[in-house]
Amino acid sequence: MAPPENQQQNDHHHRQQQNHEQQNHQQRNQKKPAPLRRDALRNRDLLVAAARELFAEQGINVPLDEIAKRAGVGNATLYRRFPARGDLVEAVFHDDLAAVMAAGERARREDDAWGALTAYLEGVCALLARDRGVSDLMTTGIEGAPTLDAIHVHSHETLSGLMRRAAAAGELRTDVVTEDLLFALSALGASLPAIESIRPGSWRRPLSLLLDGFRSTAQRQLPERPLTVQETDLAHRELGGEPPEA
């Protein structure tokens, strides 16, 4: 007969074996999501390509029926693949928004905060200028796009950090907040695709003028208080055509 301590070890080992076998059994029984059929994948790609074109031409509020028509598929196919506009926006703009986030990470690592802030905003504005859909997304808002929600948070954190450092270095005026810059960028960003279409690159002039207004050398008494985070979000929703929440 095994000593009590050995019996306990054997029982413990047996329970571990049973748990391991049960986990393996559960993993084998878990169903993996079925891959899209070839025709379904083709329809999805057609819809994303059509949406990309129309978002760039007309903005993100283009009728979904028009996207389905350009893709050459039925409305039912569009809603089956993308139940909400945010799902389609996520598929179209995921890579562009991820690139903005990567640019923000690079800016955060720079020693020169004002230079990093300027370079980051130039990169963002270059993206907004060439695609009206991206401009709508970044300067207004839309529900149901997780990557967009993440980039708005990340961009706010990036700008806030760079502005604090630039102010501490004496480069940025001390009476402005992140929402001041975001609101000014929204107003400018909405016009960037039109400016770019008239003369490519000409948007750099109004951006430079805007940034000069944030320099410490331009500081003078400002009228009114800055918008709060909530007020800025409401303004973005108004710009995007969404009614303010009650």
C-alpha positions in Angstrom: 0.0 0.0 0.0 1.4 3.4 -1.0 2.2 5.8 1.8 -0.4 8.7 2.2 1.9 11.3 0.8 2.6 9.2 -2.3 -1.2 8.5 -2.7 -1.8 12.3 -2.6 0.8 12.9 -5.3 -0.8 10.1 -7.4 -4.2 11.6 -7.0 -3.0 15.1 -7.8 -1.2 13.8 -11.0 -4.3 11.9 -12.0 -6.5 15.0 -11.7 -4.0 17.0 -13.7 -4.1 14.3 -16.4 -7.9 14.4 -16.5 -8.0 18.2 -16.7 -5.5 18.2 -19.5 -7.5 15.5 -21.5 -10.7 17.5 -20.9 -9.1 20.7 -22.2 -7.8 18.9 -25.3 -11.3 17.4 -25.9 -12.9 20.9 -25.6 -10.3 22.4 -28.0 -11.0 19.6 -30.6 -14.7 20.2 -30.3 -14.5 24.0 -30.7 -15.7 24.9 -34.2 -13.5 27.2 -36.2 -15.3 29.9 -38.1 -16.0 28.6 -41.6 -13.9 30.4 -44.2 -15.8 32.5 -46.7 -16.7 30.7 -50.0 -14.9 32.0 -53.0 -17.9 33.9 -54.3 -18.6 35.4 -50.9 -15.0 36.5 -50.6 -15.2 38.0 -54.1 -18.3 39.9 -53.2 -16.7 41.2 -50.0 -13.7 42.4 -51.9 -15.9 44.1 -54.6 -17.8 45.9 -51.8 -14.7 47.1 -50.0 -13.2 48.4 -53.3 -16.4 50.2 -54.3 -16.8 51.7 -50.8 -13.2 52.9 -50.9 -13.8 54.7 -54.2 -17.1 56.3 -53.2 -15.9 57.3 -49.7 -12.9 59.0 -51.3 -15.2 60.8 -53.9 -18.2 61.6 -51.8 -17.4 61.1 -48.1 -18.4 58.4 -45.7 -22.1 59.3 -45.8 -22.6 58.1 -49.3 -25.7 55.9 -49.6 -25.0 52.2 -49.0 -27.2 51.3 -51.9 -24.9 53.2 -54.2 -21.9 51.2 -52.9 -23.8 47.9 -53.6 -24.7 49.2 -57.1 -21.1 50.1 -58.0 -19.9 46.8 -56.6 -22.4 45.0 -58.8 -24.1 43.1 -56.0 -27.4 43.2 -54.3 -28.3 45.2 -51.2 -28.9 42.0 -49.3 -25.3 40.9 -50.0 -24.0 44.2 -48.7 -25.9 44.0 -45.5 -25.1 40.3 -45.0 -21.3 41.1 -45.2 -21.5 44.5 -43.5 -24.6 44.8 -41.2 -23.8 48.4 -40.3 -22.0 51.3 -41.9 -19.3 51.1 -39.2 -18.4 47.6 -40.3 -17.8 48.7 -43.8 -15.8 51.8 -42.7 -13.7 49.5 -40.5 -12.8 47.2 -43.4 -12.0 50.1 -45.8 -10.0 52.3 -43.5 -8.3 49.9 -41.0 -4.9 50.2 -42.6 -4.9 54.0 -43.0 -6.0 54.5 -39.3 -3.3 52.0 -38.2 -0.8 54.1 -40.1 -1.9 57.2 -38.2 -1.5 55.4 -34.9 2.0 54.3 -35.9 2.9 57.9 -36.8 1.7 59.0 -33.4 3.9 56.4 -31.7 6.9 57.7 -33.7 6.1 61.3 -32.7 5.9 60.4 -29.0 9.5 59.1 -29.1 11.0 62.3 -30.6 13.0 64.6 -28.4 11.8 67.8 -30.1 8.2 68.0 -29.1 7.2 71.0 -31.3 9.0 69.5 -34.3 7.3 66.1 -33.6 3.9 67.8 -33.3 4.3 69.6 -36.6 5.5 66.5 -38.4 2.7 64.4 -37.0 0.0 66.9 -38.0 1.6 67.3 -41.5 1.4 63.6 -42.0 -2.2 63.4 -40.8 -3.2 66.3 -43.0 -1.6 64.7 -46.0 -3.7 61.7 -45.5 -6.9 63.7 -45.0 -6.2 65.8 -48.1 -6.0 62.9 -50.5 -9.1 61.0 -49.3 -12.4 62.7 -48.4 -13.5 59.5 -46.6 -10.6 59.6 -44.2 -11.1 63.4 -43.8 -14.7 62.7 -42.7 -13.7 60.0 -40.3 -10.9 62.0 -38.6 -12.7 65.3 -38.4 -16.2 64.1 -37.6 -17.1 60.7 -36.3 -19.1 57.5 -36.9 -20.5 54.8 -34.6 -19.4 51.2 -34.7 -15.8 51.4 -36.0 -13.5 50.1 -33.2 -10.3 51.1 -35.0 -11.6 54.7 -35.4 -12.5 54.8 -31.7 -9.0 53.6 -30.8 -7.3 56.2 -33.1 -9.3 59.1 -31.7 -8.2 58.1 -28.2 -4.6 57.5 -29.3 -4.5 60.8 -31.3 -5.8 62.8 -28.3 -3.1 61.2 -26.0 -0.4 61.9 -28.6 -1.4 65.5 -29.1 -1.8 66.1 -25.4 1.6 64.7 -24.6 3.3 66.7 -27.3 1.6 69.9 -26.4 2.5 69.5 -22.7 6.2 69.0 -23.6 6.2 71.8 -26.2 4.7 74.2 -23.6 7.3 73.2 -21.0 10.0 73.9 -23.6 8.6 77.4 -24.2 7.5 76.6 -27.8 3.7 76.4 -27.3 1.5 79.0 -25.8 0.4 78.1 -22.3 -3.3 79.0 -22.4 -4.4 76.4 -25.0 -5.7 72.8 -24.5 -5.9 69.8 -26.7 -9.5 70.5 -27.6 -8.5 73.9 -29.1 -6.2 72.2 -31.5 -8.6 69.3 -32.3 -11.4 71.7 -33.1 -9.2 73.9 -35.3 -7.9 70.8 -37.1 -11.5 69.6 -37.7 -12.4 72.9 -39.3 -9.3 72.9 -41.5 -9.5 69.1 -42.2 -13.0 69.3 -43.6 -11.7 71.5 -46.4 -8.4 69.7 -47.2 -9.7 67.5 -50.0 -11.1 70.5 -51.8 -7.8 72.4 -51.4 -5.8 69.4 -52.6 -7.9 69.0 -55.7 -7.3 72.6 -56.7 -3.6 72.7 -56.1 -1.8 69.7 -54.6 0.1 70.5 -51.5 -1.4 74.0 -51.1 -3.0 72.8 -47.7 0.4 73.2 -46.1 -0.1 77.0 -46.1 -3.3 77.1 -43.9 -1.8 74.4 -41.7 1.3 76.5 -41.1 -0.8 79.5 -40.3 -2.9 77.5 -37.9 0.2 76.1 -36.1 1.7 79.6 -35.9 -1.3 80.7 -33.9 -0.4 78.0 -31.3 3.2 79.2 -30.9 4.2 80.9 -27.7 5.3 84.0 -29.7 1.6 84.5 -30.8 0.2 84.4 -27.2 -2.3 87.1 -26.4 -5.6 87.1 -24.4 -8.1 84.7 -25.9 -11.8 85.3 -25.8 -14.1 82.6 -24.3 -13.1 79.4 -22.6 -12.0 76.3 -24.6 -14.4 73.6 -25.6 -14.5 70.6 -23.2 -13.9 67.1 -24.4 -17.7 66.4 -24.4 -18.4 69.7 -26.4 -15.8 68.8 -28.9 -17.3 65.4 -29.4 -20.8 66.9 -29.9 -19.3 69.4 -32.5 -17.7 66.4 -34.4 -21.1 64.6 -34.4 -22.8 67.7 -35.8 -20.1 67.9 -38.5 -20.8 64.3 -39.3 -24.5 64.8 -39.6 -25.4 63.0 -36.4 -28.0 64.7 -34.1 -26.6 65.5 -30.7 -27.5 63.1 -28.0 -30.4 64.2 -25.7 
